[in-house]
Amino acid sequence: MRKEKVLIIDDDPDILDVLELTLCEHYTVIAARNGKEGLDLVKAKAPDMVITDYMMPVMTGPQFVRELRKDMLLSHLPVIMLTGKGEIKDMVSGIEAGADDYLVKPFEPEALLARIRMILKRTIRSLDANPLTRLPGNTSIMEELQNRIDSGKTFAVGYADLDKFKIYNDKYGFEKGDEVIRAAARILLDAAQTRAGPDGFVGHIGGDDFVFICADDKADEISRKIIETFDKEILSFYNAEDIQNGYIMGRDRQGNETRAGLVSVSIGIVSNFDQKISHVAQIGEIGAELKKFAKSVGKSNFVRDQRKI
């Protein structure tokens, strides 16, 4: 597994040694002795995080952060600022310059590691989040799936897809289509959180494709709740005539005129309860097959993988 790279910047060689000893077991460490050297290394080595001292020669910590934030490609890079004084004005100055967090020297190694883990996770989620729904995107989904596999625990993955959505989008427009996507995201999130609690995870693959991950024994219940709620709420996105008809006219992906029923949701559930799942791609392959079968039914439904290995 790839180690994240952490750039440490401090003019005190003893502090650099302490930081490197603290971090080297968990991260690839790059060191610089001032802010200017740090900026050069950021561009050359592309670190995942920066830990910088507040007071340094050549370029101070706040000056370094301000320069960093001027570059659009580097504006997301998380920064923890270290200060030896512990004065509120230094902390405020660092945060106002654009630092994500601060720590007072001397610091506890475990406290620093905890801050790094938290900020890296938050940054990845923020960068990866779907701009429409703010749900975690593909990078976070892959990471969550791998964590479930590595845990050795029984889990289930539900692949959810909206059926007949393109025709709806064509007739009602993209703004209404976006509203449907956001409503679907909220329905999935509510169902997963209320029935699986902290163990439930919901991600947005893209477009009208979603995924939820939970304990195997919660997956069917979550799916039923999603379908029940979605089939009720989708009616509010149609006009009275289309609701009465139960369909709208439109063109399919091949350009053929077709009569499409109201938007529904299909869910394919992949589980390691009866089979060994050893890699993320395996989950995606099975999920795609199941989702395709579920969509052929023509109404909201969910199906489980029945193979046993």
TORKOL-4160 file (C-alpha; in steps of 0.2 Angstrom, whole numbers, padded with zeros to 4 digits, m for minus):
309
<pt num="1" X="0000" Y="0000" Z="0000"/>
<pt num="2" X="0006" Y="0017" Z="m0005"/>
<pt num="3" X="0013" Y="0028" Z="0010"/>
<pt num="4" X="0007" Y="0046" Z="0010"/>
<pt num="5" X="0021" Y="0058" Z="0009"/>
<pt num="6" X="0023" Y="0071" Z="0023"/>
<pt num="7" X="0034" Y="0087" Z="0021"/>
<pt num="8" X="0042" Y="0093" Z="0037"/>
<pt num="9" X="0049" Y="0111" Z="0038"/>
<pt num="10" X="0059" Y="0117" Z="0053"/>
<pt num="11" X="0076" Y="0126" Z="0055"/>
<pt num="12" X="0080" Y="0117" Z="0071"/>
<pt num="13" X="0088" Y="0100" Z="0066"/>
<pt num="14" X="0083" Y="0092" Z="0083"/>
<pt num="15" X="0065" Y="0096" Z="0079"/>
<pt num="16" X="0067" Y="0088" Z="0061"/>
<pt num="17" X="0074" Y="0073" Z="0069"/>
<pt num="18" X="0060" Y="0071" Z="0081"/>
<pt num="19" X="0047" Y="0073" Z="0068"/>
<pt num="20" X="0056" Y="0061" Z="0056"/>
<pt num="21" X="0057" Y="0048" Z="0070"/>
<pt num="22" X="0038" Y="0051" Z="0074"/>
<pt num="23" X="0032" Y="0049" Z="0056"/>
<pt num="24" X="0044" Y="0038" Z="0047"/>
<pt num="25" X="0035" Y="0021" Z="0052"/>
<pt num="26" X="0019" Y="0027" Z="0045"/>
<pt num="27" X="0023" Y="0040" Z="0031"/>
<pt num="28" X="0037" Y="0044" Z="0018"/>
<pt num="29" X="0045" Y="0059" Z="0026"/>
<pt num="30" X="0053" Y="0074" Z="0016"/>
<pt num="31" X="0063" Y="0087" Z="0026"/>
<pt num="32" X="0066" Y="0106" Z="0022"/>
<pt num="33" X="0075" Y="0119" Z="0033"/>
<pt num="34" X="0065" Y="0134" Z="0028"/>
<pt num="35" X="0049" Y="0140" Z="0020"/>
<pt num="36" X="0057" Y="0143" Z="0003"/>
<pt num="37" X="0065" Y="0126" Z="0002"/>
<pt num="38" X="0049" Y="0119" Z="0007"/>
<pt num="39" X="0040" Y="0127" Z="m0007"/>
<pt num="40" X="0052" Y="0120" Z="m0019"/>
<pt num="41" X="0050" Y="0103" Z="m0012"/>
<pt num="42" X="0031" Y="0104" Z="m0013"/>
<pt num="43" X="0032" Y="0107" Z="m0031"/>
<pt num="44" X="0046" Y="0094" Z="m0034"/>
<pt num="45" X="0039" Y="0080" Z="m0023"/>
<pt num="46" X="0020" Y="0082" Z="m0022"/>
<pt num="47" X="0018" Y="0078" Z="m0003"/>
<pt num="48" X="0001" Y="0074" Z="0004"/>
<pt num="49" X="0003" Y="0085" Z="0019"/>
<pt num="50" X="0015" Y="0098" Z="0026"/>
<pt num="51" X="0020" Y="0101" Z="0044"/>
<pt num="52" X="0029" Y="0118" Z="0046"/>
<pt num="53" X="0037" Y="0128" Z="0060"/>
<pt num="54" X="0029" Y="0145" Z="0064"/>
<pt num="55" X="0045" Y="0155" Z="0066"/>
<pt num="56" X="0059" Y="0152" Z="0053"/>
<pt num="57" X="0072" Y="0162" Z="0044"/>
<pt num="58" X="0071" Y="0166" Z="0025"/>
<pt num="59" X="0052" Y="0163" Z="0025"/>
<pt num="60" X="0041" Y="0161" Z="0041"/>
<pt num="61" X="0027" Y="0147" Z="0042"/>
<pt num="62" X="0013" Y="0160" Z="0039"/>
<pt num="63" X="0022" Y="0167" Z="0024"/>
<pt num="64" X="0025" Y="0149" Z="0017"/>
<pt num="65" X="0006" Y="0145" Z="0019"/>
<pt num="66" X="0001" Y="0161" Z="0010"/>
<pt num="67" X="0013" Y="0157" Z="m0005"/>
<pt num="68" X="0006" Y="0140" Z="m0005"/>
<pt num="69" X="m0012" Y="0145" Z="m0006"/>
<pt num="70" X="m0009" Y="0157" Z="m0021"/>
<pt num="71" X="m0006" Y="0141" Z="m0032"/>
<pt num="72" X="m0023" Y="0134" Z="m0037"/>
<pt num="73" X="m0015" Y="0117" Z="m0039"/>
<pt num="74" X="m0008" Y="0117" Z="m0021"/>
<pt num="75" X="m0022" Y="0126" Z="m0012"/>
<pt num="76" X="m0030" Y="0110" Z="m0006"/>
<pt num="77" X="m0013" Y="0104" Z="0002"/>
<pt num="78" X="m0016" Y="0102" Z="0021"/>
<pt num="79" X="m0004" Y="0111" Z="0033"/>
<pt num="80" X="m0001" Y="0109" Z="0051"/>
<pt num="81" X="0008" Y="0123" Z="0059"/>
<pt num="82" X="0020" Y="0120" Z="0074"/>
<pt num="83" X="0023" Y="0135" Z="0086"/>
<pt num="84" X="0034" Y="0135" Z="0101"/>
<pt num="85" X="0027" Y="0149" Z="0110"/>
<pt num="86" X="0009" Y="0143" Z="0113"/>
<pt num="87" X="0003" Y="0161" Z="0111"/>
<pt num="88" X="m0015" Y="0163" Z="0104"/>
<pt num="89" X="m0009" Y="0177" Z="0092"/>
<pt num="90" X="0003" Y="0165" Z="0084"/>
<pt num="91" X="m0011" Y="0151" Z="0082"/>
<pt num="92" X="m0023" Y="0164" Z="0075"/>
<pt num="93" X="m0010" Y="0170" Z="0063"/>
<pt num="94" X="m0006" Y="0153" Z="0057"/>
<pt num="95" X="m0024" Y="0149" Z="0054"/>
<pt num="96" X="m0028" Y="0165" Z="0046"/>
<pt num="97" X="m0014" Y="0162" Z="0034"/>
<pt num="98" X="m0022" Y="0146" Z="0028"/>
<pt num="99" X="m0016" Y="0132" Z="0040"/>
<pt num="100" X="m0028" Y="0118" Z="0043"/>
<pt num="101" X="m0022" Y="0115" Z="0061"/>
<pt num="102" X="m0009" Y="0119" Z="0074"/>
<pt num="103" X="0001" Y="0111" Z="0087"/>
<pt num="104" X="0011" Y="0118" Z="0101"/>
<pt num="105" X="0029" Y="0112" Z="0104"/>
<pt num="106" X="0034" Y="0101" Z="0113"/>
<pt num="107" X="0020" Y="0090" Z="0107"/>
<pt num="108" X="0015" Y="0072" Z="0110"/>
<pt num="109" X="0020" Y="0061" Z="0095"/>
<pt num="110" X="0003" Y="0052" Z="0096"/>
<pt num="111" X="m0007" Y="0068" Z="0096"/>
<pt num="112" X="0003" Y="0073" Z="0080"/>
<pt num="113" X="m0001" Y="0057" Z="0072"/>
<pt num="114" X="m0019" Y="0058" Z="0076"/>
<pt num="115" X="m0020" Y="0075" Z="0069"/>
<pt num="116" X="m0012" Y="0070" Z="0053"/>
<pt num="117" X="m0024" Y="0055" Z="0051"/>
<pt num="118" X="m0039" Y="0065" Z="0054"/>
<pt num="119" X="m0034" Y="0079" Z="0042"/>
<pt num="120" X="m0028" Y="0067" Z="0028"/>
<pt num="121" X="m0045" Y="0058" Z="0029"/>
<pt num="122" X="m0055" Y="0074" Z="0029"/>
<pt num="123" X="m0045" Y="0081" Z="0014"/>
<pt num="124" X="m0047" Y="0065" Z="0004"/>
<pt num="125" X="m0065" Y="0065" Z="0007"/>
<pt num="126" X="m0067" Y="0084" Z="0003"/>
<pt num="127" X="m0058" Y="0082" Z="m0013"/>
<pt num="128" X="m0066" Y="0066" Z="m0018"/>
<pt num="129" X="m0084" Y="0072" Z="m0013"/>
<pt num="130" X="m0097" Y="0072" Z="m0027"/>
<pt num="131" X="m0100" Y="0091" Z="m0031"/>
<pt num="132" X="m0119" Y="0088" Z="m0033"/>
<pt num="133" X="m0123" Y="0077" Z="m0018"/>
<pt num="134" X="m0107" Y="0079" Z="m0007"/>
<pt num="135" X="m0107" Y="0061" Z="m0004"/>
<pt num="136" X="m0090" Y="0052" Z="m0005"/>
<pt num="137" X="m0084" Y="0048" Z="m0022"/>
<pt num="138" X="m0074" Y="0034" Z="m0030"/>
<pt num="139" X="m0058" Y="0036" Z="m0021"/>
<pt num="140" X="m0067" Y="0035" Z="m0004"/>
<pt num="141" X="m0078" Y="0021" Z="m0010"/>
<pt num="142" X="m0063" Y="0010" Z="m0016"/>
<pt num="143" X="m0054" Y="0014" Z="0001"/>
<pt num="144" X="m0070" Y="0009" Z="0011"/>
<pt num="145" X="m0072" Y="m0007" Z="0001"/>
<pt num="146" X="m0054" Y="m0012" Z="0004"/>
<pt num="147" X="m0055" Y="m0008" Z="0022"/>
<pt num="148" X="m0070" Y="m0020" Z="0023"/>
<pt num="149" X="m0061" Y="m0034" Z="0014"/>
<pt num="150" X="m0045" Y="m0031" Z="0025"/>
<pt num="151" X="m0056" Y="m0032" Z="0041"/>
<pt num="152" X="m0061" Y="m0050" Z="0038"/>
<pt num="153" X="m0079" Y="m0046" Z="0044"/>
<pt num="154" X="m0095" Y="m0050" Z="0035"/>
<pt num="155" X="m0101" Y="m0036" Z="0024"/>
<pt num="156" X="m0113" Y="m0032" Z="0010"/>
<pt num="157" X="m0112" Y="m0019" Z="m0004"/>
<pt num="158" X="m0128" Y="m0012" Z="m0012"/>
<pt num="159" X="m0126" Y="m0005" Z="m0030"/>
<pt num="160" X="m0141" Y="0007" Z="m0033"/>
<pt num="161" X="m0145" Y="0014" Z="m0050"/>
<pt num="162" X="m0160" Y="0025" Z="m0055"/>
<pt num="163" X="m0170" Y="0017" Z="m0070"/>
<pt num="164" X="m0177" Y="0027" Z="m0084"/>
<pt num="165" X="m0168" Y="0043" Z="m0077"/>
<pt num="166" X="m0162" Y="0048" Z="m0094"/>
<pt num="167" X="m0179" Y="0050" Z="m0102"/>
<pt num="168" X="m0185" Y="0060" Z="m0086"/>
<pt num="169" X="m0170" Y="0071" Z="m0088"/>
<pt num="170" X="m0173" Y="0074" Z="m0106"/>
<pt num="171" X="m0191" Y="0079" Z="m0103"/>
<pt num="172" X="m0190" Y="0089" Z="m0086"/>
<pt num="173" X="m0173" Y="0096" Z="m0088"/>
<pt num="174" X="m0156" Y="0095" Z="m0079"/>
<pt num="175" X="m0161" Y="0105" Z="m0064"/>
<pt num="176" X="m0175" Y="0094" Z="m0060"/>
<pt num="177" X="m0164" Y="0079" Z="m0064"/>
<pt num="178" X="m0151" Y="0086" Z="m0051"/>
<pt num="179" X="m0165" Y="0087" Z="m0038"/>
<pt num="180" X="m0170" Y="0069" Z="m0041"/>
<pt num="181" X="m0151" Y="0064" Z="m0039"/>
<pt num="182" X="m0150" Y="0074" Z="m0023"/>
<pt num="183" X="m0166" Y="0066" Z="m0016"/>
<pt num="184" X="m0160" Y="0049" Z="m0020"/>
<pt num="185" X="m0143" Y="0053" Z="m0011"/>
<pt num="186" X="m0153" Y="0058" Z="0004"/>
<pt num="187" X="m0164" Y="0043" Z="0004"/>
<pt num="188" X="m0149" Y="0031" Z="0003"/>
<pt num="189" X="m0140" Y="0040" Z="0017"/>
<pt num="190" X="m0155" Y="0041" Z="0029"/>
<pt num="191" X="m0159" Y="0022" Z="0026"/>
<pt num="192" X="m0141" Y="0017" Z="0029"/>
<pt num="193" X="m0138" Y="0028" Z="0044"/>
<pt num="194" X="m0155" Y="0024" Z="0053"/>
<pt num="195" X="m0153" Y="0005" Z="0050"/>
<pt num="196" X="m0134" Y="0003" Z="0051"/>
<pt num="197" X="m0128" Y="0017" Z="0062"/>
<pt num="198" X="m0110" Y="0022" Z="0061"/>
<pt num="199" X="m0106" Y="0006" Z="0051"/>
<pt num="200" X="m0116" Y="0012" Z="0036"/>
<pt num="201" X="m0107" Y="0020" Z="0022"/>
<pt num="202" X="m0115" Y="0028" Z="0007"/>
<pt num="203" X="m0105" Y="0034" Z="m0009"/>
<pt num="204" X="m0109" Y="0042" Z="m0025"/>
<pt num="205" X="m0101" Y="0033" Z="m0040"/>
<pt num="206" X="m0107" Y="0046" Z="m0052"/>
<pt num="207" X="m0122" Y="0051" Z="m0062"/>
<pt num="208" X="m0137" Y="0041" Z="m0055"/>
<pt num="209" X="m0126" Y="0027" Z="m0048"/>
<pt num="210" X="m0124" Y="0025" Z="m0029"/>
<pt num="211" X="m0117" Y="0012" Z="m0017"/>
<pt num="212" X="m0120" Y="0008" Z="0001"/>
<pt num="213" X="m0109" Y="m0003" Z="0012"/>
<pt num="214" X="m0115" Y="m0011" Z="0028"/>
<pt num="215" X="m0116" Y="m0027" Z="0039"/>
<pt num="216" X="m0123" Y="m0041" Z="0028"/>
<pt num="217" X="m0138" Y="m0043" Z="0040"/>
<pt num="218" X="m0143" Y="m0025" Z="0037"/>
<pt num="219" X="m0143" Y="m0024" Z="0018"/>
<pt num="220" X="m0160" Y="m0031" Z="0014"/>
<pt num="221" X="m0168" Y="m0020" Z="0027"/>
<pt num="222" X="m0159" Y="m0005" Z="0020"/>
<pt num="223" X="m0164" Y="m0009" Z="0002"/>
<pt num="224" X="m0182" Y="m0011" Z="0006"/>
<pt num="225" X="m0182" Y="0006" Z="0015"/>
<pt num="226" X="m0174" Y="0014" Z="0000"/>
<pt num="227" X="m0186" Y="0007" Z="m0012"/>
<pt num="228" X="m0201" Y="0011" Z="m0001"/>
<pt num="229" X="m0196" Y="0029" Z="0002"/>
<pt num="230" X="m0190" Y="0032" Z="m0016"/>
<pt num="231" X="m0206" Y="0026" Z="m0024"/>
<pt num="232" X="m0216" Y="0038" Z="m0013"/>
<pt num="233" X="m0205" Y="0053" Z="m0015"/>
<pt num="234" X="m0202" Y="0052" Z="m0034"/>
<pt num="235" X="m0220" Y="0056" Z="m0037"/>
<pt num="236" X="m0217" Y="0074" Z="m0031"/>
<pt num="237" X="m0205" Y="0076" Z="m0046"/>
<pt num="238" X="m0219" Y="0073" Z="m0059"/>
<pt num="239" X="m0233" Y="0083" Z="m0065"/>
<pt num="240" X="m0251" Y="0077" Z="m0062"/>
<pt num="241" X="m0254" Y="0071" Z="m0079"/>
<pt num="242" X="m0238" Y="0060" Z="m0080"/>
<pt num="243" X="m0242" Y="0053" Z="m0063"/>
<pt num="244" X="m0260" Y="0049" Z="m0069"/>
<pt num="245" X="m0253" Y="0041" Z="m0085"/>
<pt num="246" X="m0239" Y="0032" Z="m0075"/>
<pt num="247" X="m0227" Y="0035" Z="m0089"/>
<pt num="248" X="m0219" Y="0048" Z="m0100"/>
<pt num="249" X="m0214" Y="0047" Z="m0119"/>
<pt num="250" X="m0196" Y="0050" Z="m0123"/>
<pt num="251" X="m0181" Y="0042" Z="m0133"/>
<pt num="252" X="m0170" Y="0029" Z="m0126"/>
<pt num="253" X="m0151" Y="0029" Z="m0128"/>
<pt num="254" X="m0152" Y="0022" Z="m0145"/>
<pt num="255" X="m0163" Y="0037" Z="m0150"/>
<pt num="256" X="m0179" Y="0026" Z="m0152"/>
<pt num="257" X="m0195" Y="0033" Z="m0146"/>
<pt num="258" X="m0201" Y="0024" Z="m0131"/>
<pt num="259" X="m0214" Y="0024" Z="m0117"/>
<pt num="260" X="m0205" Y="0025" Z="m0100"/>
<pt num="261" X="m0213" Y="0022" Z="m0083"/>
<pt num="262" X="m0209" Y="0033" Z="m0068"/>
<pt num="263" X="m0191" Y="0033" Z="m0062"/>
<pt num="264" X="m0187" Y="0018" Z="m0051"/>
<pt num="265" X="m0172" Y="0012" Z="m0041"/>
<pt num="266" X="m0163" Y="m0005" Z="m0044"/>
<pt num="267" X="m0151" Y="m0012" Z="m0031"/>
<pt num="268" X="m0139" Y="m0027" Z="m0033"/>
<pt num="269" X="m0132" Y="m0033" Z="m0017"/>
<pt num="270" X="m0115" Y="m0042" Z="m0016"/>
<pt num="271" X="m0110" Y="m0050" Z="0000"/>
<pt num="272" X="m0095" Y="m0060" Z="0007"/>
<pt num="273" X="m0107" Y="m0071" Z="0018"/>
<pt num="274" X="m0107" Y="m0086" Z="0006"/>
<pt num="275" X="m0092" Y="m0082" Z="m0004"/>
<pt num="276" X="m0074" Y="m0076" Z="m0002"/>
<pt num="277" X="m0071" Y="m0059" Z="m0009"/>
<pt num="278" X="m0052" Y="m0055" Z="m0010"/>
<pt num="279" X="m0052" Y="m0039" Z="m0021"/>
<pt num="280" X="m0062" Y="m0023" Z="m0025"/>
<pt num="281" X="m0063" Y="m0027" Z="m0043"/>
<pt num="282" X="m0072" Y="m0043" Z="m0039"/>
<pt num="283" X="m0086" Y="m0034" Z="m0030"/>
<pt num="284" X="m0088" Y="m0022" Z="m0045"/>
<pt num="285" X="m0090" Y="m0036" Z="m0057"/>
<pt num="286" X="m0103" Y="m0045" Z="m0047"/>
<pt num="287" X="m0112" Y="m0029" Z="m0043"/>
<pt num="288" X="m0113" Y="m0024" Z="m0062"/>
<pt num="289" X="m0121" Y="m0041" Z="m0066"/>
<pt num="290" X="m0134" Y="m0040" Z="m0052"/>
<pt num="291" X="m0138" Y="m0022" Z="m0056"/>
<pt num="292" X="m0141" Y="m0026" Z="m0074"/>
<pt num="293" X="m0153" Y="m0041" Z="m0069"/>
<pt num="294" X="m0162" Y="m0030" Z="m0056"/>
<pt num="295" X="m0165" Y="m0016" Z="m0070"/>
<pt num="296" X="m0173" Y="m0029" Z="m0081"/>
<pt num="297" X="m0188" Y="m0031" Z="m0069"/>
<pt num="298" X="m0195" Y="m0014" Z="m0074"/>
<pt num="299" X="m0199" Y="m0008" Z="m0056"/>
<pt num="300" X="m0190" Y="m0004" Z="m0040"/>
<pt num="301" X="m0182" Y="m0019" Z="m0033"/>
<pt num="302" X="m0167" Y="m0027" Z="m0026"/>
<pt num="303" X="m0158" Y="m0044" Z="m0029"/>
<pt num="304" X="m0144" Y="m0053" Z="m0020"/>
<pt num="305" X="m0130" Y="m0063" Z="m0027"/>
<pt num="306" X="m0134" Y="m0081" Z="m0025"/>
<pt num="307" X="m0118" Y="m0089" Z="m0029"/>
<pt num="308" X="m0109" Y="m0099" Z="m0015"/>
<pt num="309" X="m0090" Y="m0102" Z="m0015"/>
